[in-house]
Amino acid sequence: MKDSFTEIKRFQVKPEKIAEFEALAAKMAAEQQLQPGCLDIRYMKRFFTIDGVEPGNPPRELTKIVKGMKYFSCWEFDSKESYGKAIQWYFSAYGKEVQRLLIMPFDIYCGNSLI
């Protein structure tokens, strides 16, 4: 949606905490969707890589976890004001719980959506 505000988070989850993170992500997403102004929330597990761009060369599944498993969330809002209120809620509701599952603090990237 044009003129929406989008946040991308990158989580690096400890290998022994993957199941716990995935269960928590499902719970968080259900509650994030209910935040005023939320247009969409998605979580993605990075479990594939690209070896090349030749035709017919599909992504290859990763076979081992080196340091931790990477996850991304994409949270979209109708305005940056709605996002501001929702991110405050997120940190108070889940900030500490999420951080204890991670190798390092998650990264946040946010801005106006282009298309």
LINUR-V279535 format. One line per field, one symbol per residue. ss: DSSP state (h for helix, s for strand, l for the rest). phi: phi as a letter, one per 40 degrees, with the letter a starting at -180 (. if undefined). psi: psi as a letter, one per 30 degrees, with the letter a starting at -180 (. if undefined). A space follows every 10 residues. Layout:
ss: ???
phi: ???
psi: ???
This chain:
ss: llllssssss sssshhhhhh hhhhhhhhhh hhlllllsss sssssllssl llllllllls sllllllsss sssssssllh hhhhhhhhhh hhhhhhhhhl lsllllssss sslll
phi: .cgcbbbbbb bbcddcbdcc ccccccccdc cccccdgcca abbbbcbbbb cibcdgccdb ccbabcbacc bbbbbbbcac cccdccccdd cccbdcccdc cbcadccbba icccb
psi: kkglkkkkkk kjkkefgeee eeeeeeeeee eeffkkfkel kkkkkjgllk flgkkgjlkk kkfljeelkk lkkjkklflf eeeeeeeeee eeefeeeeef flelklkkkl akke.
